[in-house]
Amino acid sequence: MKVSPMSYLDRSVYHHHPNNNIDEDLFTTALRFRLLRLHGYNVPSDVFKRFQNEEGEGTFKEEELGSDDAEGMMSLYDAAYLHMHGETILDEAVEFTKAQLTNCC
């Protein structure tokens, strides 16, 4: 029986965070995005929109995603470098995570 990469990744992510609400977790969202992109899947960058303010583009929820979540910030930073042309949300994610990680350390 052949196991699809998607089901393997889902099990791996759930194993890492079994008791958390995965839909709300920056680390898990960025990890899934990065692993799937690295394996050739066309994952939309819109998965990160829920981490932005309601006001519009370019503003991530600093109060919720601040430097307290260094693991999530690093995961988003790594994932953002897998952007394709025109994915401004990932360009904004690089700038946001750089600023957050620089301020925390």
N, C-alpha and C positions, 0 to 999 in steps of 0.2 A: 504494500500500500504506500503510495507516494503522499508525503505530507507537504502541503503548500507552505511557502515561506510566510504567508499572511497568518495562517493558523499557528505556526511555530512562534512567530513574533507576538501574537496575541497571548499565547500561553506564557511566554517569557515575561512579558510586561505585567501580566496579572500575578505571576509568581513574585515579582519584585515588589509590587504594591498591592497585596491581597486585600487589605482592609480599607483602602482609600477610595474615594470617589474619583475614578480615573478620568472622567470627563472634565474635572476641575483642575487636574494636576499638570503644571507646566513641564516638569521633568518628563513625565510619561508621554505627553503629546509631542514634545520635541524629539524624544528618543525614537518613538514610532516613525515620525516624519523622516528623521535622518536615516534610520535603518532601511525603510522602504525606498527612499530616494537612492540610497547607495546600491540597492539591488535592482534598480531600473524601473521602479513603479512611479507613475506620474501622480504623486500625491499633491493635491492643491494646497497652496500656502495659506488659503483661507482658514485652515484649522487654527491659526493663531489669532484670528480676529476676535475671539472671545476674551483674549488677554489685553485688548485695546480698550481705551475709554470710549464712551458713547459719543464724545465730541467730534470724532472723525479720525482721519488718518494721521499717523505719525506720533500718536500719543499712547503709549502703553500704560497700564494701570500701575503706576509707580508705587502707590501705597500698598497694593496687594502683591506685587512682584518684586518688591525691594530686595535689598542685599541680604535679607534674612534667608532667602532661598538660593544660596550659592549653587547648589546642585542643579536646580532648575535653570538658573541663569547660564551656567556653563553648557547645559544641554541645548538651550535655545541658541546660544552663541555658535556652537558647533553646527547645529542644524541650519542656521541662517546662511552659512557659507555654501550651501547646496542650492542656492537660488538660481533661477533661470531669468533670462532677460525680461524685464518688466514686472518682476515681483517686488514691488516697492515695500511691502510689509516686511520682507526679509532684510532688505537694506536698512529699514528703520530698526529692525530687531538687533542688527549688528551694532548700530550706534547706541541704542538703549542699553544693551548688555555691557558694552565697553564702559559706558559711563557708570553703570551700577557696580560692576566689578572693580573698577578703578577706585571708586569712592569707598568701597567696603574694605579694601585691603591695603 
